[in-house]
Amino acid sequence: MKKKETKYKKPQIHKKTYPNFLKMIDERNFDLFISSFHDIYPQNVVQCGFIYTHKQNEKLSIDEDAAFVLDNKIWFARIQEIVKISINDEDAGFIKGRIYLQKQDLIKLHEKIKECTEDDLFLTEQTKWFFCKELRKKIMVYNLNDIIQNNIDTKPGSFYTRSEFNIESQKFQIPVEEWATECICQKLFDNSLGYLQCDRCQRWIHYDCSGLPKEVLENLDDHNFNCLICVGEMRVEKIKIKQNDNINQQIEVELQKDNQINEEKIKIEKQERKPLQSKKPIIQSIHHNKQLINEKNSKKPFPKIKSK
């Protein structure tokens, strides 16, 4: 005899406790609601690693980022926890995330924040729960330093972060003074603007700060680009090279003059110096004179002797 298999049924919420849970939900006290519900009905609470978004086949996982709509305001959060709860055979989803602050939330803290854009997000330690139905979309948040250093091409509609922000201490994890500026104008890096990379120093320069006319900007691939700082440095280097060349030429001229003066001194010394007489010519002249005398004597006729 075959036994009929019965499906496991999750326990039903008691009528007495149900209003209490509804009150917690209405007050958005989700931490208390989920912990209390789990204590009584642990089988009805499931921790999830991901949830499907409204976009087809798109998953939102832990440590990814998303936008939510609540009270006519857009909230940005990094996902920390996803919970599914079954209440009387109906499933309800809850998402907990670390909240991102935006430019308008922090603009009074520092003058430089005015240079931030609407795409700037600052992750905080503050957390908030959302209903799954309040999920608007999954977003991409890039680290701005990674964009600059690795030349990352960001997707349209993406965001970026310069630093985390601690709400309790009211301080940025990376001080504002250390945020990337890149361009020679020293304004904060704005990923939404057009930039050129200097071939010499690899610095990123705004189109408006490049000093290039529009026709050149339209054909950038055909030109090498050096920023104004590098152009100035190269000019200084050329001037230094010319100065060094002039100094070397002067040194050569002075050396040539010194050589000429030394040569003239040597000539004068040679002229003033009396040459030593050689003994050999004197001896030769004595011998020559003797020969002449002998020759004269030999030419004299012998006296004739008269015979008696």
C-alpha positions as CSV (number, residue, x, y, z in Angstrom):
1,M,0.0,0.0,0.0
2,K,1.5,3.3,-1.1
3,K,1.6,6.2,1.3
4,K,0.4,9.5,0.1
5,E,3.2,12.0,0.2
6,T,2.2,15.3,1.9
7,K,4.0,18.5,1.2
8,Y,5.5,20.4,4.1
9,K,3.4,23.3,5.1
10,K,4.9,26.3,6.7
11,P,3.3,27.3,10.0
12,Q,0.5,29.9,9.8
13,I,0.8,33.2,11.6
14,H,-1.3,33.3,14.8
15,K,-4.1,35.8,14.7
16,K,-2.9,37.4,18.0
17,T,0.7,38.0,16.8
18,Y,-0.3,39.0,13.3
19,P,-1.3,42.6,14.2
20,N,1.9,43.2,16.1
21,F,3.9,42.2,13.0
22,L,1.8,44.4,10.8
23,K,2.5,47.3,13.1
24,M,6.3,46.7,12.9
25,I,6.0,46.7,9.1
26,D,3.9,49.8,9.0
27,E,6.5,51.6,11.2
28,R,9.3,50.2,8.9
29,N,10.9,48.7,12.0
30,F,12.2,45.8,9.8
31,D,15.1,44.9,12.1
32,L,12.7,44.2,15.0
33,F,10.2,42.6,12.7
34,I,12.6,40.1,11.0
35,S,14.3,39.2,14.3
36,S,11.0,38.7,16.2
37,F,9.5,36.8,13.3
38,H,12.5,34.6,13.0
39,D,12.4,33.8,16.8
40,I,8.8,32.5,16.4
41,Y,8.8,31.1,12.9
42,P,12.4,30.3,11.9
43,Q,11.2,28.0,9.0
44,N,9.5,30.9,7.4
45,V,12.6,33.1,7.1
46,V,15.1,32.5,4.3
47,Q,18.4,34.3,3.8
48,C,19.0,34.8,0.1
49,G,22.2,35.3,-1.9
50,F,20.5,37.2,-4.7
51,I,17.2,38.5,-5.9
52,Y,15.9,39.0,-9.5
53,T,15.4,42.6,-10.6
54,H,12.7,44.0,-12.9
55,K,15.1,43.6,-15.8
56,Q,14.8,40.2,-17.4
57,N,17.3,37.6,-16.1
58,E,19.2,40.3,-14.1
59,K,20.3,39.3,-10.6
60,L,21.1,41.6,-7.7
61,S,23.5,40.0,-5.3
62,I,25.1,40.8,-1.9
63,D,27.8,43.6,-2.1
64,E,26.3,44.9,-5.4
65,D,24.6,48.3,-5.6
66,A,21.0,49.4,-6.3
67,A,18.6,52.3,-6.5
68,F,15.4,52.3,-4.5
69,V,12.3,54.6,-4.6
70,L,10.8,55.5,-1.2
71,D,8.7,58.5,-0.3
72,N,9.3,60.1,-3.7
73,K,13.0,60.0,-3.1
74,I,15.7,57.9,-4.8
75,W,17.9,56.0,-2.4
76,F,21.2,54.4,-3.3
77,A,22.5,51.5,-1.3
78,R,25.1,48.7,-1.3
79,I,23.3,45.4,-0.6
80,Q,24.1,43.7,2.7
81,E,21.3,41.3,3.3
82,I,18.3,39.8,1.3
83,V,15.6,38.1,3.3
84,K,12.5,36.3,2.1
85,I,9.6,35.8,4.7
86,S,6.5,33.6,4.2
87,I,3.4,35.0,5.9
88,N,0.3,32.8,5.5
89,D,1.5,31.3,2.2
90,E,2.5,34.7,0.8
91,D,6.2,35.6,0.3
92,A,7.5,39.1,1.1
93,G,11.1,40.2,0.2
94,F,13.2,42.6,2.2
95,I,16.6,44.1,1.2
96,K,19.0,45.8,3.6
97,G,21.8,48.0,2.3
98,R,24.4,50.6,3.3
99,I,23.2,54.0,2.3
100,Y,25.1,56.2,-0.2
101,L,25.0,60.0,0.4
102,Q,25.0,62.4,-2.6
103,K,26.5,65.9,-3.3
104,Q,23.5,67.8,-2.0
105,D,23.7,65.9,1.4
106,L,27.3,67.0,2.0
107,I,27.8,70.3,0.1
108,K,28.1,72.4,3.3
109,L,31.0,70.4,4.6
110,H,33.7,71.6,2.1
111,E,33.9,74.1,-0.8
112,K,35.4,71.4,-3.1
113,I,32.2,69.3,-2.9
114,K,30.5,71.9,-5.1
115,E,32.7,70.6,-7.9
116,C,31.2,67.1,-7.5
117,T,28.6,65.9,-9.9
118,E,25.2,64.1,-9.6
119,D,27.0,60.9,-10.3
120,D,29.1,61.1,-7.1
121,L,28.1,58.7,-4.3
122,F,29.6,58.5,-0.8
123,L,29.1,55.2,1.0
124,T,28.2,55.5,4.7
125,E,27.9,53.1,7.7
126,Q,24.2,53.9,7.9
127,T,21.9,51.0,6.9
128,K,18.3,50.9,5.8
129,W,15.7,48.2,4.9
130,F,13.6,48.3,1.8
131,F,10.7,46.2,0.4
132,C,11.7,44.3,-2.7
133,K,8.9,46.1,-4.6
134,E,10.8,49.4,-3.8
135,L,13.8,48.2,-5.8
136,R,14.1,50.4,-8.9
137,K,17.2,49.1,-10.6
138,K,20.7,47.7,-10.2
139,I,23.4,50.3,-10.6
140,M,27.2,50.3,-11.2
141,V,29.4,52.3,-8.8
142,Y,33.1,52.6,-9.8
143,N,36.0,53.7,-7.7
144,L,37.1,56.9,-9.3
145,N,40.8,56.2,-8.7
146,D,40.4,52.9,-10.6
147,I,38.8,54.7,-13.5
148,I,41.8,57.2,-13.7
149,Q,44.6,54.7,-13.1
150,N,43.3,51.8,-15.2
151,N,41.5,53.9,-17.9
152,I,38.2,52.1,-17.3
153,D,35.4,52.8,-19.8
154,T,32.3,53.2,-17.6
155,K,28.9,52.2,-18.7
156,P,26.3,54.9,-19.4
157,G,24.2,55.7,-16.3
158,S,26.9,54.5,-13.9
159,F,28.1,56.2,-10.8
160,Y,31.4,56.6,-9.1
161,T,32.8,57.2,-5.6
162,R,35.7,59.2,-4.4
163,S,35.6,58.3,-0.7
164,E,33.4,56.8,2.0
165,F,31.8,59.1,4.6
166,N,31.4,58.5,8.3
167,I,28.2,60.1,9.5
168,E,29.1,59.8,13.2
169,S,32.4,61.6,12.9
170,Q,31.3,63.7,9.9
171,K,34.6,62.9,8.1
172,F,35.6,61.4,4.8
173,Q,37.7,58.3,4.8
174,I,39.9,60.0,2.2
175,P,40.4,63.7,3.0
176,V,39.0,66.1,0.4
177,E,42.4,67.6,-0.1
178,E,43.6,64.2,-1.4
179,W,40.8,63.7,-4.0
180,A,41.9,63.3,-7.6
181,T,42.1,66.5,-9.6
182,E,44.3,65.4,-12.6
183,C,43.7,68.5,-14.8
184,I,46.0,71.5,-14.7
185,C,42.9,73.6,-13.6
186,Q,43.0,71.6,-10.3
187,K,39.2,71.0,-10.3
188,L,38.0,67.7,-9.1
189,F,38.0,64.9,-11.7
190,D,34.6,64.7,-13.5
191,N,34.2,61.5,-15.4
192,S,31.3,63.0,-17.4
193,L,33.6,65.5,-19.2
194,G,35.9,65.0,-22.1
195,Y,39.5,64.5,-21.3
196,L,42.8,64.1,-23.2
197,Q,45.8,62.2,-21.8
198,C,49.1,63.9,-22.1
199,D,51.7,61.8,-24.0
200,R,54.5,63.0,-21.7
201,C,53.2,63.0,-18.1
202,Q,50.0,60.8,-18.6
203,R,47.9,63.5,-16.8
204,W,44.2,63.8,-17.9
205,I,43.3,67.3,-19.2
206,H,39.9,68.8,-19.9
207,Y,39.2,69.6,-23.5
208,D,38.7,73.2,-22.5
209,C,42.1,73.3,-20.7
210,S,44.0,71.6,-23.5
211,G,44.6,74.8,-25.5
212,L,43.7,72.9,-28.7
213,P,41.3,74.3,-31.4
214,K,38.1,72.4,-32.3
215,E,39.5,71.1,-35.6
216,V,42.4,69.5,-33.8
217,L,40.1,68.0,-31.1
218,E,38.0,66.4,-33.8
219,N,41.0,64.5,-35.1
220,L,42.9,63.6,-32.0
221,D,44.2,60.3,-33.3
222,D,46.3,62.2,-35.8
223,H,48.1,64.3,-33.2
224,N,50.3,63.9,-30.3
225,F,49.2,65.9,-27.2
226,N,51.3,67.6,-24.6
227,C,49.6,69.5,-21.8
228,L,50.5,73.1,-21.1
229,I,52.6,72.2,-18.1
230,C,54.8,69.8,-20.1
231,V,55.0,72.3,-23.0
232,G,56.4,74.9,-20.5
233,E,58.8,72.3,-19.0
234,M,60.0,71.4,-22.5
235,R,60.6,75.0,-23.3
236,V,62.7,75.4,-20.1
237,E,64.6,72.3,-21.1
238,K,65.4,73.7,-24.5
239,I,66.6,77.0,-23.0
240,K,68.8,75.1,-20.6
241,I,70.2,73.0,-23.5
242,K,71.0,76.2,-25.5
243,Q,72.6,77.8,-22.4
244,N,74.7,74.7,-21.9
245,D,75.7,74.8,-25.6
246,N,76.7,78.5,-25.4
247,I,78.7,77.8,-22.2
248,N,80.5,74.9,-24.0
249,Q,81.2,77.1,-27.0
250,Q,82.7,79.8,-24.8
251,I,84.8,77.2,-23.1
252,E,86.1,75.9,-26.4
253,V,86.9,79.5,-27.6
254,E,88.8,80.2,-24.4
255,L,90.7,76.9,-24.7
256,Q,91.7,77.8,-28.3
257,K,92.9,81.3,-27.1
258,D,95.0,79.6,-24.4
259,N,96.5,77.2,-26.9
260,Q,97.4,80.1,-29.3
261,I,99.0,82.1,-26.4
262,N,101.0,79.0,-25.4
263,E,102.1,78.4,-29.0
264,E,103.3,82.0,-29.3
265,K,105.2,81.8,-26.0
266,I,107.0,78.7,-27.3
267,K,107.9,80.4,-30.5
268,I,109.3,83.4,-28.7
269,E,111.3,81.2,-26.3
270,K,112.8,79.4,-29.3
271,Q,113.8,82.7,-30.9
272,E,115.5,84.0,-27.8
273,R,117.4,80.8,-27.1
274,K,121.1,81.0,-28.7
275,P,122.0,77.9,-30.6
276,L,125.1,75.9,-29.4
277,Q,128.1,75.7,-31.9
278,S,129.1,72.3,-33.0
279,K,132.8,71.1,-32.8
280,K,132.6,69.2,-36.0
281,P,132.5,72.1,-38.4
282,I,135.6,73.7,-36.8
283,I,137.7,70.5,-37.1
284,Q,136.6,70.2,-40.7
285,S,137.7,73.8,-41.5
286,I,141.2,73.1,-39.9
287,H,141.6,70.1,-42.1
288,H,140.5,72.0,-45.1
289,N,143.1,74.8,-44.4
290,K,145.9,72.2,-44.1
291,Q,145.0,70.7,-47.4
292,L,145.1,74.1,-49.1
293,I,148.6,74.7,-47.7
294,N,149.8,71.3,-48.8
295,E,148.4,71.9,-52.2
296,K,150.2,75.2,-52.5
297,N,153.5,73.7,-51.4
298,S,153.2,70.9,-53.8
299,K,152.7,73.2,-56.7
300,K,156.0,75.1,-56.1
301,P,158.7,73.9,-58.7
302,F,161.7,72.2,-57.4
303,P,164.8,74.3,-57.7
304,K,167.1,73.3,-60.5
305,I,170.7,72.3,-59.6
306,K,173.2,73.6,-61.9
307,S,175.9,71.1,-62.8
308,K,179.3,72.2,-62.6
